[in-house]
């Protein structure tokens, strides 16, 4: 009897092999792919890896129009350029499958992991997926993996597999067809090619960002006045604020100041309250992403990528979870004993180990697949973690320890000062008992404003009473973390994919700004054009309805094929309307893009209309998914030539491969400019020295405006 275990990634395959082997597993190779052999319970076991998605969706016949629905699963190296590495893994699994009598899927236990396992079995191994067993685990520790081995599910989870397959098909249908439609619209209106994209989740997400942008643009500030009292006690000065936080009438504000100055001022009332603050609940993925953004400024995708690495090292549990509950059978004491070996956590761990009962605080949210995120108790080796990884690990560990600690106690003081029948409020707050703040306080901000003792009736020494004119501010732009929270609240996207949807909007040039997201003119016009002509494309309600259908498939309450067919019929109706209004949509889009602007070579390679890819749900950090169609790629126009008026475009040296800017009328015109070799180039429409164009360079979340005349004294200016 030979058992073949299919893992999701090479390093996970190694973890599984070393956890299950009786002794040391033997590492072997087929081509460039490593796999492991060992014995367990008298069985010969082989552990071999996939490398994320090995198979993806692609059209059965090559076509450039829309709509297209006749698709099939193909190897990712057929579907996408740059995926040739997958060929070795497919070959290795096919070879090893011939030697196996029993098959076990040990990919991540979620919809994507189930799709990876399902397609690997069916298309690489040539095995009926219903014949395979399933290892289910939430952490890559030896204990968890042995438990999964001895408690194998008799089959894979077909509810998750069907839901995952349906999601891939729906996202391909919507992402590819709608992106092709947008590209066709702008080409029909301008005669020029430009990469544009939208999708089932991408469109509604961009819509609520546009709505916020319009709120900001249409906002009209209103003046108001704040009245403050500066007082003195025990040689210290304090500021009290008039009970009406905003006074909208200037004459009223003047009157209050004039009358309050007459006094006398005295303490009318002192209110002191104490409040217990319970520890925060365990991390689900969304909460971890928001906390990491607040603490370190990490984007949601970066946090997920780091958390995934910590999971694959075995030191944290599986991150793609919406649960705020910990496993009931988790050995909390053992984990805390191990964490006590790390100096930074030793005092907190020892305090907890002195307790008889270790009962964590838990939240309301649950996830049938995985518990909340927690440290496994396996410790990182000295120097093993990067600074970013150490930061996320510290966040997870401190949050975990805080769950078992006593509540914090906060005291608030409210002093009401009466001056000639006008009341001012002096507020203070302090921590009386740290409780869980001892371990997690570095990530929680509480104001510590300590006031002296005040007695009711005592006179107050007033130094000054004045009014300050202010203006109302527009609503704040979304931060990346706030976008993830909004998507959660709206019920669009999944815990594993929301971060990548946001990254997609950046890469398409629809949004910009690292900390505060601003929608670009292109992003605004895409939503406006769609909302005016085909509003269902950006409908939150429609997207949420299909998300609910996916949940029903997973729970066995809906049929996968029926949901796919319903989605297809809905999309056909949408595309019929789109075709009727294609020219109008294209003209609206041109108002923001300009007829001469196309995307850069790098952006074109990534973007939706020429990359028929699962643009929405491939974004869980797992490799594979999608198919590429070739399209004519025109050079990026960055401005007008100051010498002849031709287009200045990005060109590439045939010998060196390096890029530069040159005139489209070459060889008649010899104007050229050097340009930075890295980063996405974005035209700005501006010019600088002697008519040289100014472009924006975007690289790794940073942006620069650059004058192409390198002799310019201010040639490089950081924008973000």
Phi and psi in degrees as a GROMACS rama.xvg file:
@    title "Ramachandran Plot"
@    xaxis  label "Phi"
@    yaxis  label "Psi"
@TYPE xy
-117.725  126.166  UNK-2
-107.264  127.074  UNK-3
-104.032  118.294  UNK-4
-100.072  126.613  UNK-5
-101.694  116.752  UNK-6
-98.636  163.791  UNK-7
-80.0938  -32.7707  UNK-8
-142.135  158.853  UNK-9
-57.8784  -44.3474  UNK-10
-69.2306  -27.7153  UNK-11
-72.384  -38.2595  UNK-12
-58.5543  -41.0462  UNK-13
-64.7858  -42.8195  UNK-14
-59.0156  -46.2336  UNK-15
-63.8588  -43.8811  UNK-16
-61.5822  -47.0925  UNK-17
-70.1707  -24.1433  UNK-18
-78.2182  -36.8066  UNK-19
-93.0592  -23.0744  UNK-20
-66.2821  140.323  UNK-21
-87.7022  93.6372  UNK-22
101.277  -155.041  UNK-23
-98.9065  130.051  UNK-24
-69.1169  154.699  UNK-25
-95.5457  123.646  UNK-26
-88.1243  127.674  UNK-27
-129.138  170.351  UNK-28
-136.113  149.045  UNK-29
-124.169  108.924  UNK-30
63.1414  -123.207  UNK-31
-95.213  0.952259  UNK-32
-98.8838  126.697  UNK-33
-90.8837  140.587  UNK-34
-139.508  173.306  UNK-35
-130.432  141.094  UNK-36
-123.192  142.982  UNK-37
-167.419  177.115  UNK-38
-114.158  148.458  UNK-39
-149.014  120.926  UNK-40
55.4613  39.7092  UNK-41
80.6637  -1.21641  UNK-42
-98.9712  148.216  UNK-43
-88.0046  126.183  UNK-44
-120.006  136.4  UNK-45
-118.811  129.874  UNK-46
-113.855  120.552  UNK-47
-129.546  146.956  UNK-48
-99.4732  151.134  UNK-49
-88.178  -171.425  UNK-50
-139.86  67.4735  UNK-51
73.553  -149.218  UNK-52
-68.8444  122.51  UNK-53
-94.8685  -16.2485  UNK-54
-131.609  148.269  UNK-55
-143.861  170.962  UNK-56
-89.3942  143.404  UNK-57
-154.26  155.772  UNK-58
-65.0287  144.332  UNK-59
-69.6037  -32.4661  UNK-60
-125.815  147.455  UNK-61
-71.9967  126.348  UNK-62
-151.239  152.117  UNK-63
-116.542  -7.71202  UNK-64
-88.9331  -165.917  UNK-65
-148.665  151.158  UNK-66
-84.9586  161.565  UNK-67
-136.404  128.066  UNK-68
-129.555  -9.53763  UNK-69
-84.9205  88.6511  UNK-70
-123.159  164.823  UNK-71
-149.343  163.974  UNK-72
-82.9802  128.346  UNK-73
-134.89  161.569  UNK-74
-58.2131  143.796  UNK-75
-63.5886  -25.9653  UNK-76
-71.9366  -19.1101  UNK-77
-80.9902  -38.3191  UNK-78
-76.9475  -35.0135  UNK-79
-135.624  137.936  UNK-80
-68.0777  150.904  UNK-81
85.7783  0.713817  UNK-82
-108.849  21.869  UNK-83
-62.3022  -24.8688  UNK-84
-58.5514  -28.93  UNK-85
-64.236  -25.1866  UNK-86
-57.999  -40.2057  UNK-87
-65.489  -38.6698  UNK-88
-72.3309  -37.5216  UNK-89
-64.6067  -43.2429  UNK-90
-62.3106  -41.9952  UNK-91
-63.1535  -45.1326  UNK-92
-65.4076  -40.3881  UNK-93
-61.9627  -40.9601  UNK-94
-66.7385  -46.9884  UNK-95
-69.562  -29.327  UNK-96
-62.0076  -31.2157  UNK-97
-67.0027  -22.7122  UNK-98
-93.2117  -8.8947  UNK-99
-96.9001  146.883  UNK-100
-105.894  -20.6822  UNK-101
-138.553  142.489  UNK-102
-123.498  139.419  UNK-103
-133.441  127.306  UNK-104
-89.848  125.972  UNK-105
-129.141  34.6193  UNK-106
-77.562  172.102  UNK-107
-53.365  138.721  UNK-108
-85.8472  79.185  UNK-109
-155.069  -178.133  UNK-110
-61.6978  -41.0007  UNK-111
-67.9882  -42.7004  UNK-112
-61.2417  -37.6211  UNK-113
-69.2763  -36.6629  UNK-114
-66.5531  -41.189  UNK-115
-60.4117  -47.2734  UNK-116
-65.6673  -44.1324  UNK-117
-59.209  -50.8008  UNK-118
-70.0107  -33.1573  UNK-119
-64.7054  -42.6667  UNK-120
-64.2972  -49.0963  UNK-121
-72.1979  -43.5314  UNK-122
-101.762  -29.899  UNK-123
-91.4037  -45.5682  UNK-124
-88.6488  -18.5  UNK-125
68.354  34.0117  UNK-126
-117.884  142.381  UNK-127
-65.7149  117.626  UNK-128
-57.0249  -25.3571  UNK-129
-69.4533  -13.7965  UNK-130
-85.9075  -9.54921  UNK-131
-90.4774  152.35  UNK-132
-95.7829  175.297  UNK-133
-136.216  124.505  UNK-134
-90.5676  129.005  UNK-135
-119.101  121.504  UNK-136
-150.664  157.448  UNK-137
-118.753  -0.380835  UNK-138
-149.544  147.859  UNK-139
-96.4667  44.4574  UNK-140
-92.3317  160.406  UNK-141
-59.8978  -41.2473  UNK-142
-61.6992  -46.7503  UNK-143
-66.1118  -39.1688  UNK-144
-72.1153  -38.0759  UNK-145
-64.7772  -39.7694  UNK-146
-62.5343  -41.1633  UNK-147
-65.2408  -35.9897  UNK-148
-65.4371  -43.2575  UNK-149
-84.3446  -6.22643  UNK-150
-128.251  43.9756  UNK-151
-63.9763  141.251  UNK-152
-73.4989  143.05  UNK-153
-66.4906  -24.9946  UNK-154
-142.337  169.772  UNK-155
-69.1115  166.465  UNK-156
-84.1096  97.8218  UNK-157
-70.8908  -22.8985  UNK-158
-62.6382  -47.4255  UNK-159
-68.26  -40.3012  UNK-160
-62.746  -46.8579  UNK-161
-63.5688  -41.7257  UNK-162
-62.8337  -41.1457  UNK-163
-66.2533  -42.1344  UNK-164
-64.5675  -43.89  UNK-165
-60.069  -41.2833  UNK-166
-63.3714  -42.9907  UNK-167
-61.3578  -44.8232  UNK-168
-65.7749  -46.9641  UNK-169
-60.7202  -43.4194  UNK-170
-68.7573  -33.8839  UNK-171
-66.0291  -50.3841  UNK-172
-52.9561  -52.6724  UNK-173
-74.4674  -47.9137  UNK-174
-63.2642  -47.9012  UNK-175
-71.1281  -49.2369  UNK-176
-65.0915  -43.1272  UNK-177
-69.8492  -36.1153  UNK-178
-67.8072  -40.7274  UNK-179
-63.1259  -39.0835  UNK-180
-63.3633  -43.9609  UNK-181
-61.6891  -45.2369  UNK-182
-63.6774  -39.9719  UNK-183
-64.2159  -38.384  UNK-184
-62.5177  -46.3037  UNK-185
-73.6955  -30.4962  UNK-186
-69.7156  -38.3865  UNK-187
-66.5908  -35.1871  UNK-188
-79.0592  -30.9437  UNK-189
-116.206  -19.0428  UNK-190
79.8407  2.36209  UNK-191
-120.069  154.095  UNK-192
-92.4696  136.45  UNK-193
-148.966  135.677  UNK-194
-76.974  120.042  UNK-195
-133.764  153.869  UNK-196
-150.645  157.565  UNK-197
-152.985  177.129  UNK-198
-164.124  -178.035  UNK-199
-61.2636  -36.472  UNK-200
-106.383  -32.2642  UNK-201
-59.3098  -43.1194  UNK-202
-63.2069  -53.4129  UNK-203
-61.69  -32.5713  UNK-204
-66.5819  -45.6582  UNK-205
-63.3111  -32.9669  UNK-206
-61.867  -47.0198  UNK-207
-71.375  -23.9699  UNK-208
-70.1406  -38.9909  UNK-209
-65.5565  -40.2798  UNK-210
-59.0239  -42.1258  UNK-211
-65.8187  -39.7681  UNK-212
-61.7919  -39.8202  UNK-213
-68.3546  -36.9515  UNK-214
-58.8589  -41.2263  UNK-215
-69.2119  -45.3899  UNK-216
-64.3025  -36.6749  UNK-217
-88.8879  -0.49565  UNK-218
-71.2893  132.596  UNK-219
-113.829  111.642  UNK-220
-64.343  142.068  UNK-221
-116.336  136.254  UNK-222
-75.5868  146.535  UNK-223
-150.097  168.74  UNK-224
-124.965  138.202  UNK-225
-109.582  132.155  UNK-226
-109.921  125.744  UNK-227
-121.818  146.577  UNK-228
-116.023  122.011  UNK-229
-96.9963  120.645  UNK-230
-127.711  166.749  UNK-231
-129.29  139.578  UNK-232
-151.965  132.999  UNK-233
53.9611  36.0934  UNK-234
78.8136  0.66734  UNK-235
-111.127  151.417  UNK-236
-106.448  143.574  UNK-237
-137.077  153.56  UNK-238
-116.768  122.875  UNK-239
-105.742  149.807  UNK-240
-116.238  139.114  UNK-241
-55.3202  141.885  UNK-242
-57.4556  -32.1174  UNK-243
-84.7738  108.115  UNK-244
-60.9982  -34.065  UNK-245
-127.556  123.531  UNK-246
-105.463  117.239  UNK-247
-84.5192  -18.5027  UNK-248
-107.67  123.544  UNK-249
-63.6499  -37.6282  UNK-250
-64.8569  -37.3466  UNK-251
-64.5118  -40.7069  UNK-252
-62.9796  -43.5748  UNK-253
-60.785  -41.7841  UNK-254
-64.0079  -44.3937  UNK-255
-60.838  -45.1837  UNK-256
-61.8843  -46.4072  UNK-257
-62.0888  -43.1698  UNK-258
-73.7946  -39.1926  UNK-259
-66.7149  -31.2299  UNK-260
-63.5368  -26.1258  UNK-261
-69.6827  -25.4694  UNK-262
66.0203  -163.439  UNK-263
-76.9497  155.888  UNK-264
-102.933  134.488  UNK-265
-149.406  163.089  UNK-266
-79.9698  114.502  UNK-267
-84.685  -37.767  UNK-268
-157.666  145.684  UNK-269
-124.811  122.054  UNK-270
-115.099  123.595  UNK-271
-122.038  124.975  UNK-272
-128.441  146.612  UNK-273
-115.323  140.444  UNK-274
-136.811  132.473  UNK-275
-82.5215  130.841  UNK-276
-111.408  110.232  UNK-277
-71.5785  157.291  UNK-278
-59.989  154.379  UNK-279
-68.248  156.542  UNK-280
-77.0173  164.527  UNK-281
-58.6276  157.309  UNK-282
-74.322  126.701  UNK-283
-96.0371  176.266  UNK-284
-63.0458  -45.7502  UNK-285
-60.4915  -41.9074  UNK-286
-67.3022  -39.1873  UNK-287
-62.3627  -42.429  UNK-288
-63.453  -41.0179  UNK-289
-68.9268  -40.5911  UNK-290
-67.8396  -39.3866  UNK-291
-67.1035  -34.6765  UNK-292
-66.2994  -43.5892  UNK-293
-64.6158  -41.2311  UNK-294
-81.512  -40.6142  UNK-295
-123.92  -7.38935  UNK-296
75.9648  17.6845  UNK-297
-74.7442  138.871  UNK-298
-67.5808  155.684  UNK-299
-55.3486  -39.6915  UNK-300
-66.4361  -39.9076  UNK-301
-62.9406  -42.0621  UNK-302
-61.6219  -44.468  UNK-303
-62.8348  -42.7174  UNK-304
-61.0696  -42.5041  UNK-305
-67.7854  -44.3526  UNK-306
-60.9823  -36.2002  UNK-307
-64.098  -40.1629  UNK-308
-65.1557  -40.0537  UNK-309
-64.4462  -36.996  UNK-310
-64.7906  -45.9205  UNK-311
-67.0976  -23.0712  UNK-312
-80.4923  -11.7272  UNK-313
87.7044  6.84925  UNK-314
-99.2295  -12.2589  UNK-315
-135.44  158.528  UNK-316
-78.4822  176.849  UNK-317
-62.1515  128.199  UNK-318
-84.5229  -23.5743  UNK-319
-82.5517  74.6519  UNK-320
-136.471  150.131  UNK-321
-108.911  11.9714  UNK-322
-85.5107  145.948  UNK-323
-118.863  29.1973  UNK-324
-127.004  144.709  UNK-325
-97.7329  154.444  UNK-326
-60.1702  137.792  UNK-327
-66.0808  -30.7719  UNK-328
-94.6014  11.623  UNK-329
-71.1513  133.398  UNK-330
-82.4565  85.523  UNK-331
-59.73  -42.485  UNK-332
-62.7029  -40.7495  UNK-333
-64.431  -42.092  UNK-334
-63.2803  -45.2264  UNK-335
-66.026  -36.7768  UNK-336
-60.5132  -39.9473  UNK-337
-70.228  -40.2086  UNK-338
-64.068  -26.1131  UNK-339
-65.7084  -15.3443  UNK-340
-76.9365  -14.2301  UNK-341
-93.3819  123.457  UNK-342
-53.3975  -37.6798  UNK-343
-69.3459  -19.5811  UNK-344
-111.157  -5.61761  UNK-345
-55.0499  -51.4601  UNK-346
-62.157  -37.0651  UNK-347
-72.4569  -40.1452  UNK-348
-64.6655  -42.6824  UNK-349
-64.0614  -36.9711  UNK-350
-61.1922  -42.2816  UNK-351
-71.2641  -35.9033  UNK-352
-66.9661  -17.2577  UNK-353
-78.1303  -8.76067  UNK-354
-82.8144  148.352  UNK-355
-75.3595  -44.4798  UNK-356
-114.68  132.684  UNK-357
-111.741  96.6868  UNK-358
-117.153  116.446  UNK-359
-81.3183  153.832  UNK-360
-71.5268  141.236  UNK-361
-132.157  157.227  UNK-362
-96.5363  -175.099  UNK-363
-85.6897  -30.1462  UNK-364
-72.8464  141.167  UNK-365
-131.809  161.913  UNK-366
-143.419  120.5  UNK-367
-66.3039  -19.8003  UNK-368
-88.3349  -41.9589  UNK-369
-144.405  150.319  UNK-370
-79.2865  -177.952  UNK-371
-62.7185  165.149  UNK-372
-77.4863  131.753  UNK-373
-148.076  156.503  UNK-374
-75.0019  136.929  UNK-375
-78.2584  -18.3854  UNK-376
101.722  -20.1886  UNK-377
-72.6002  135.271  UNK-378
-103.687  144.022  UNK-379
-68.198  146.873  UNK-380
-74.504  151.865  UNK-381
-54.8405  128.169  UNK-382
77.7826  2.56891  UNK-383
-72.2254  -35.5858  UNK-384
-92.9399  141.882  UNK-385
-72.2018  172.608  UNK-386
-61.4916  -43.4213  UNK-387
-64.3851  -42.3856  UNK-388
-65.0231  -38.9431  UNK-389
-63.6139  -38.0133  UNK-390
-62.5442  -47.4091  UNK-391
-67.9518  -39.0906  UNK-392
-61.7275  -43.2828  UNK-393
-61.732  -40.6426  UNK-394
-61.412  -46.4232  UNK-395
-66.4237  -43.944  UNK-396
-65.5052  -48.1273  UNK-397
-64.3338  -38.0083  UNK-398
-62.1694  -43.2878  UNK-399
-62.4895  -47.5106  UNK-400
-63.716  -36.1017  UNK-401
-63.5857  -27.3967  UNK-402
-59.9986  -26.0181  UNK-403
-100.873  -1.37302  UNK-404
-92.2889  166.868  UNK-405
-69.0601  154.167  UNK-406
-61.7304  151.705  UNK-407
-83.9096  153.596  UNK-408
-120.165  123.093  UNK-409
-113.842  143.747  UNK-410
-116.969  131.045  UNK-411
-115.158  143.609  UNK-412
-125.642  131.938  UNK-413
-124.302  114.448  UNK-414
-107.003  118.889  UNK-415
-98.4255  117.914  UNK-416
-107.353  126.537  UNK-417
-103.616  124.148  UNK-418
-129.873  103.264  UNK-419
56.3684  45.8084  UNK-420
68.3356  17.0764  UNK-421
-113.189  129.299  UNK-422
-103.288  136.635  UNK-423
-122.809  145.876  UNK-424
-111.518  127.361  UNK-425
-113.835  118.249  UNK-426
-113.635  147.305  UNK-427
-145.238  160.264  UNK-428
-155.305  148.574  UNK-429
-155.215  160.503  UNK-430
-93.254  121.515  UNK-431
-89.8371  -37.1613  UNK-432
-136.193  122.369  UNK-433
-67.2357  -44.9226  UNK-434
53.7898  -127.634  UNK-435
-66.8902  -15.5577  UNK-436
-64.9995  -21.1922  UNK-437
-58.4591  -39.5027  UNK-438
-96.0422  -32.2353  UNK-439
-110.649  2.60644  UNK-440
-61.5509  -24.0291  UNK-441
-67.4605  -16.9136  UNK-442
-111.045  7.13511  UNK-443
-125.637  132.096  UNK-444
-107.124  113.007  UNK-445
-118.675  135.381  UNK-446
-71.4061  135.749  UNK-447
-115.354  92.0333  UNK-448
-115.097  100.169  UNK-449
-94.5615  122.689  UNK-450
-102.87  151.984  UNK-451
-71.9699  169.383  UNK-452
-70.9813  134.606  UNK-453
-121.688  144.368  UNK-454
-115.925  141.465  UNK-455
-62.7843  131.408  UNK-456
96.2507  -15.424  UNK-457
-71.7025  149.19  UNK-458
-74.0215  148.81  UNK-459
-116.884  132.501  UNK-460
-85.7493  107.635  UNK-461
-93.798  127.721  UNK-462
-92.3498  -40.1708  UNK-463
-160.084  144.894  UNK-464
-128.5  124.731  UNK-465
-144.41  161.477  UNK-466
-109.635  146.438  UNK-467
-124.041  128.262  UNK-468
-84.2401  131.391  UNK-469
-135.689  173.067  UNK-470
-129.311  145.408  UNK-471
-63.6042  149.243  UNK-472
-109.154  150.721  UNK-473
-68.4832  163.39  UNK-474
-59.0825  146.937  UNK-475
-71.0107  147.171  UNK-476
-69.5717  153.479  UNK-477
-68.4996  140.228  UNK-478
-86.6003  163.775  UNK-479
-55.6039  -39.8429  UNK-480
-65.9403  -37.2982  UNK-481
-67.6287  -31.5686  UNK-482
-64.1921  -44.0751  UNK-483
-60.0729  -42.9169  UNK-484
-64.2142  -41.5428  UNK-485
-63.3969  -41.4877  UNK-486
-62.7416  -40.4288  UNK-487
-59.5113  -48.7347  UNK-488
-62.0665  -36.3312  UNK-489
-80.413  -15.8998  UNK-490
75.9995  34.3213  UNK-491
-118.028  146.028  UNK-492
75.5195  -178.336  UNK-493
-126.667  167.137  UNK-494
-56.6778  -31.2998  UNK-495
-86.2316  -16.9873  UNK-496
-115.839  -13.8218  UNK-497
-61.1437  -39.3918  UNK-498
-61.8433  -38.82  UNK-499
-73.8799  -31.0387  UNK-500
-57.789  -43.8074  UNK-501
-62.4418  -43.2308  UNK-502
-62.3936  -36.3859  UNK-503
-62.8499  -41.79  UNK-504
-62.5269  -36.537  UNK-505
-63.9624  -48.9496  UNK-506
-66.0544  -26.8789  UNK-507
-79.2206  -9.32048  UNK-508
80.2624  17.6253  UNK-509
-82.5939  -28.4605  UNK-510
-135.144  161.241  UNK-511
-150.338  167.453  UNK-512
101.476  125.449  UNK-513
-79.4158  -45.9493  UNK-514
-97.0354  -39.4561  UNK-515
-120.712  119.152  UNK-516
-82.5976  125.761  UNK-517
-115.31  132.942  UNK-518
-81.554  131.674  UNK-519
-75.8568  163.976  UNK-520
-54.5327  -36.426  UNK-521
-63.7911  -46.2572  UNK-522
-60.7802  -39.8937  UNK-523
-62.1088  -45.8226  UNK-524
-72.371  -32.3648  UNK-525
-60.1008  -48.2875  UNK-526
-67.5986  -43.4925  UNK-527
-61.5812  -41.7624  UNK-528
-66.1125  -42.0333  UNK-529
-72.2346  -41.4184  UNK-530
-65.0868  -35.7017  UNK-531
-74.3633  -37.8339  UNK-532
-103.446  -41.5908  UNK-533
-137.309  72.223  UNK-534
-61.6646  -23.4904  UNK-535
-62.4007  -24.7057  UNK-536
-64.8634  -31.175  UNK-537
-111.3  23.4232  UNK-538
-79.6797  118.418  UNK-539
-64.6248  -40.3021  UNK-540
-62.5005  -42.9572  UNK-541
-65.7713  -43.6511  UNK-542
-62.9287  -44.4537  UNK-543
-62.9811  -36.7  UNK-544
-61.5452  -41.4047  UNK-545
-71.4971  -32.557  UNK-546
-62.0366  -40.9855  UNK-547
-65.5891  -36.5835  UNK-548
-62.1766  -38.4222  UNK-549
-63.4379  -39.6501  UNK-550
-64.0424  -37.9157  UNK-551
-67.3763  -37.4948  UNK-552
-60.6275  -45.6657  UNK-553
-60.9419  -36.3957  UNK-554
-85.2807  0.868982  UNK-555
78.3731  17.5733  UNK-556
-100.796  -5.24031  UNK-557
-141.618  152.528  UNK-558
-92.4591  130.282  UNK-559
-56.1408  -50.7874  UNK-560
-64.2984  -36.1306  UNK-561
-67.1636  -42.1828  UNK-562
-63.9261  -41.8033  UNK-563
-61.9353  -42.9417  UNK-564
-65.8031  -41.0295  UNK-565
-60.6152  -43.2229  UNK-566
-63.8819  -41.5299  UNK-567
-62.2483  -44.8516  UNK-568
-62.7178  -40.5035  UNK-569
-63.5889  -42.5767  UNK-570
-68.6918  -37.0108  UNK-571
-59.2928  -43.905  UNK-572
-61.3988  -42.402  UNK-573
-63.5769  -43.8652  UNK-574
-69.8698  -29.8364  UNK-575
-63.7421  -43.5055  UNK-576
-65.0759  -41.0465  UNK-577
-59.4352  -46.4483  UNK-578
-61.4495  -37.6206  UNK-579
-64.0066  -31.9164  UNK-580
-111.652  16.7817  UNK-581
-56.9381  -44.9969  UNK-582
-64.9636  -43.0656  UNK-583
-62.255  -41.272  UNK-584
-63.3823  -44.743  UNK-585
-59.906  -42.4529  UNK-586
-63.9123  -39.8702  UNK-587
-63.9427  -39.6091  UNK-588
-65.5173  -35.3154  UNK-589
-65.9281  -23.0229  UNK-590
-62.6157  -25.8934  UNK-591
-104.215  -24.0532  UNK-592
-95.5879  -29.7168  UNK-593
80.3408  147.075  UNK-594
-74.3432  -19.6224  UNK-595
-99.622  5.36066  UNK-596
-99.6498  130.414  UNK-597
-126.541  174.814  UNK-598
-81.5533  163.757  UNK-599
-72.3874  168.197  UNK-600
-60.166  -41.1784  UNK-601
-65.1397  -44.6494  UNK-602
-67.5011  -39.1525  UNK-603
-62.4486  -35.0855  UNK-604
-64.4096  -33.5105  UNK-605
-89.6472  -25.3825  UNK-606
-85.5785  168.729  UNK-607
-68.8204  -44.5059  UNK-608
-68.284  -31.6591  UNK-609
-100.613  -4.14925  UNK-610
-119.064  99.3577  UNK-611
-76.5224  87.1695  UNK-612
-130.249  157.834  UNK-613
-69.1391  77.9492  UNK-614
-68.0582  -22.1179  UNK-615
-90.9415  -58.4435  UNK-616
-102.517  5.3252  UNK-617
-79.3204  1.53518  UNK-618
-91.3444  24.6365  UNK-619
-90.8078  11.9089  UNK-620
87.3192  4.3925  UNK-621
-98.5793  137.569  UNK-622
-70.7887  155.445  UNK-623
97.1217  176.04  UNK-624
103.475  125.537  UNK-625
108.301  174.772  UNK-626
-150.033  144.425  UNK-627
-104.45  135.17  UNK-628
-108.185  137.725  UNK-629
-73.3157  146.583  UNK-630
-147.538  156.349  UNK-631
-63.8769  129.122  UNK-632
-116.081  116.456  UNK-633
-96.554  149.962  UNK-634
-66.9066  151.23  UNK-635
-72.5578  127.054  UNK-636
-89.882  123.424  UNK-637
-107.908  -7.5036  UNK-638
164.452  -171.444  UNK-639
-103.223  142.585  UNK-640
-68.9873  125.726  UNK-641
-70.784  -13.8568  UNK-642
-91.7946  -46.9193  UNK-643
-122.508  -8.20524  UNK-644
85.9834  2.26552  UNK-645
-72.6124  179.325  UNK-646
-81.2188  134.621  UNK-647
-91.1141  122.108  UNK-648
-128.02  159.056  UNK-649
-76.2763  126.838  UNK-650
-125.215  166.683  UNK-651
-128.495  131.741  UNK-652
-67.3892  125.524  UNK-653
-64.1318  -32.224  UNK-654
-82.1909  -47.7562  UNK-655
-94.6308  -20.6525  UNK-656
79.0798  -1.8616  UNK-657
-77.3864  148.714  UNK-658
-93.4576  154.653  UNK-659
-154.349  171.906  UNK-660
-106.057  130.254  UNK-661
-139.783  161.522  UNK-662
-77.2517  139.891  UNK-663
-68.4673  -15.2679  UNK-664
-92.6578  11.4446  UNK-665
-60.4659  140.603  UNK-666
-89.1362  0.312711  UNK-667
-64.9467  -33.6656  UNK-668
-120.171  130.389  UNK-669
-105.718  20.3467  UNK-670
-70.484  126.781  UNK-671
-139.948  156.763  UNK-672
-137.598  141.031  UNK-673
-74.3222  159.583  UNK-674
-149.192  153.116  UNK-675
-58.0927  143.869  UNK-676
-84.5064  -16.0751  UNK-677
-116.001  152.735  UNK-678
99.7356  154.713  UNK-679
-77.3736  133.606  UNK-680
-95.3741  127.366  UNK-681
-126.208  120.37  UNK-682
-64.1777  147.097  UNK-683
-114.8  -16.7464  UNK-684
82.1166  -1.20105  UNK-685
-93.735  159.772  UNK-686
-130.148  162.178  UNK-687
-137.117  -126.425  UNK-688
-56.1509  121.146  UNK-689
52.998  33.0553  UNK-690
82.6044  8.08821  UNK-691
-67.0048  135.81  UNK-692
-65.8573  152.675  UNK-693
-108.762  125.852  UNK-694
-120.255  160.724  UNK-695
-102.904  134.087  UNK-696
-110.632  124.304  UNK-697
-113.895  122.412  UNK-698
-147.943  125.261  UNK-699
51.2287  45.4388  UNK-700
81.7846  -5.313  UNK-701
-105.862  150.323  UNK-702
-130.939  142.678  UNK-703
-133.762  144.174  UNK-704
-99.6159  131.069  UNK-705
-130.507  129.27  UNK-706
-80.6966  129.149  UNK-707
-71.0656  -12.917  UNK-708
-83.5088  103.283  UNK-709
-66.8215  -10.212  UNK-710
-82.3862  -6.00814  UNK-711
-64.8882  132.148  UNK-712
-68.6178  -25.3741  UNK-713
-114.992  43.3958  UNK-714
-66.9583  -24.2655  UNK-715
-128.622  118.922  UNK-716
-129.438  123.277  UNK-717
-71.4353  128.435  UNK-718
-96.9322  -43.3632  UNK-719
